[in-house]
Amino acid sequence: MIADNSLNNQKSGRGGIAKRFLALLPESAPSKIYNAARKVPIARDILGAFVKRMVPEQITTADGVIYLDPTDMAVSGALALGKFEPYETSVFRSIVKPGMAVIDIGAHIGYYTLMAAAQVGPTGRVFAFEPEPKNYALLSKNISANNITTITALNTALSDASGTRELFLEKYNKGHHSFAPNARS
């Protein structure tokens, strides 16, 4: 099951024509467009401006309300179109069961965090780690907006070694920040 964030389920009138057009495209088209555009700086900038106008403030999924980042053309853009990681979402839903404890490392804005909380129910726990402050603010907002008390969110990174490390930020995919330098930014 993928997120139920259809075009009629969004809380913003932004980009209505663009959303209707993109909804007519084949399932794989948005990711193909993104993957092609991110390789060419001018195309990436144009697509980024387009997505910024199209992404609503929030969407509603089967697991609750998710506030989006309009500057994130990859994750928020795909979520707005209802086309974010359908296979991974299906696998995640099939694995996570009531009562489990789930650790979401690099929780971003909380898509999988909220899904995990819904799946584990009131007897389970979710621990969400997100080191980037803007992502963490949206993660916290999304947890609060859904009144979920079984999630513990921490504004920190996890690593195999203690200490301080630089977090490299991806300009167009805010869910792809990493300790490793990223040549695509």
C-alpha positions in Angstrom: 0.0 0.0 0.0 1.4 3.4 -0.9 0.6 6.7 0.8 -2.9 7.9 0.2 -1.9 11.4 -0.7 -3.8 11.8 -3.8 -4.2 15.2 -5.4 -7.6 15.7 -3.9 -6.2 15.1 -0.4 -3.8 18.0 -0.2 -4.2 21.1 1.8 -3.0 23.7 -0.7 -4.1 25.1 -4.0 -0.5 25.5 -5.2 0.4 24.0 -8.6 -3.0 22.6 -9.4 -2.5 22.4 -13.2 1.0 20.9 -12.7 -0.3 18.3 -10.3 -3.1 17.3 -12.7 -0.7 17.0 -15.6 1.8 14.9 -13.6 -1.0 12.7 -12.4 -1.6 11.7 -16.0 2.0 10.5 -16.5 3.0 6.8 -16.0 3.9 5.7 -12.4 7.7 5.8 -13.2 7.7 9.2 -14.9 8.3 11.5 -11.8 11.4 9.5 -10.7 12.7 9.4 -14.3 12.3 13.1 -14.7 14.0 13.8 -11.3 16.9 11.4 -12.1 17.5 13.0 -15.5 17.2 16.6 -14.3 19.5 16.2 -11.3 22.4 15.5 -13.6 22.1 18.8 -15.5 22.4 21.9 -13.3 20.0 24.2 -15.3 17.4 21.4 -15.6 17.8 20.7 -11.8 17.2 24.4 -11.1 14.2 24.6 -13.3 12.7 21.4 -11.8 13.5 22.7 -8.3 11.5 25.9 -9.0 8.6 23.9 -10.5 8.5 21.6 -7.5 8.7 24.5 -5.1 5.5 25.9 -6.6 3.8 22.5 -6.8 4.5 21.1 -3.3 1.6 21.8 -0.8 2.2 22.7 2.8 0.9 19.3 3.9 -0.6 16.1 2.7 -2.7 13.4 4.4 -1.5 9.8 4.2 -2.9 6.6 5.6 -0.8 7.3 8.6 -1.6 10.9 9.2 -0.8 14.4 8.3 2.7 15.1 6.9 4.0 18.7 6.6 6.3 18.9 3.5 9.4 21.0 2.6 8.7 22.9 -0.6 12.5 23.2 -1.2 12.9 19.4 -1.3 12.1 18.4 -4.9 12.9 14.7 -4.3 11.1 13.4 -1.2 8.5 16.2 -0.7 7.9 16.3 -4.4 7.3 12.6 -4.7 5.1 12.6 -1.6 3.0 15.4 -3.0 2.5 13.3 -6.2 1.7 10.1 -4.1 4.7 8.4 -5.8 7.3 8.1 -3.0 9.0 4.7 -2.7 5.9 2.5 -3.3 7.9 -0.7 -3.1 9.8 0.2 0.0 6.6 1.4 1.7 5.0 -2.0 0.9 7.9 -3.9 2.3 8.1 -1.7 5.4 4.4 -2.2 6.1 4.7 -6.0 5.7 7.6 -6.2 8.1 6.6 -3.8 11.0 4.1 -5.4 13.4 2.2 -4.3 16.4 4.3 -4.1 19.6 7.6 -3.8 17.8 10.3 -1.3 18.5 11.5 0.6 15.4 14.6 2.7 15.0 14.4 5.2 12.1 18.0 6.4 11.4 17.9 9.6 9.3 14.2 10.1 9.9 14.0 13.2 7.6 10.5 14.6 8.0 9.0 11.4 9.4 7.3 9.5 6.5 8.6 6.1 7.8 8.5 7.3 11.4 4.7 8.0 11.3 4.1 4.8 9.3 6.1 2.8 12.0 4.1 4.4 14.8 0.8 3.4 13.1 2.1 -0.1 12.5 3.4 -0.8 16.0 0.4 0.7 17.6 0.1 1.8 21.3 2.2 -1.1 22.6 5.2 -0.4 20.3 7.9 2.3 20.3 9.5 4.3 17.5 12.9 6.0 17.9 13.6 8.6 15.2 17.1 10.2 14.7 17.5 13.2 12.5 20.6 15.3 12.7 19.7 18.2 10.3 17.9 21.0 12.2 15.3 21.9 9.5 14.4 18.3 8.8 14.2 17.7 12.6 11.8 20.7 13.0 9.5 19.2 10.3 9.8 15.8 11.9 8.8 17.2 15.3 5.9 19.2 13.7 4.7 16.0 12.0 4.8 14.0 15.2 2.9 16.8 17.1 0.4 17.3 14.3 -0.6 13.6 14.7 -0.6 13.6 18.5 1.7 10.5 18.6 3.1 9.7 22.0 4.9 6.5 21.1 7.7 8.3 19.1 10.9 9.5 20.7 12.6 11.9 18.3 16.2 13.1 18.7 18.1 15.8 16.9 21.3 13.8 16.5 23.1 11.5 14.1 24.1 7.9 14.7 27.4 6.5 13.7 29.8 3.6 14.4 32.1 6.0 16.2 31.7 8.7 18.8 32.7 12.3 18.0 31.7 15.1 15.8 31.5 14.8 12.0 30.4 17.1 9.2 27.0 16.4 7.7 27.0 17.1 4.0 23.7 18.5 2.8 22.0 17.7 -0.5 20.4 20.8 -2.0 17.6 19.1 -3.9 17.0 15.9 -1.9 16.7 16.8 1.7 16.3 13.1 2.6 19.8 12.3 1.3 22.1 14.2 3.7 25.1 12.1 4.6 28.4 12.0 6.3 29.9 11.2 2.9 30.5 14.2 0.5 27.8 14.2 -2.1 28.9 15.2 -5.6 25.3 15.7 -6.8 24.6 18.8 -4.6 
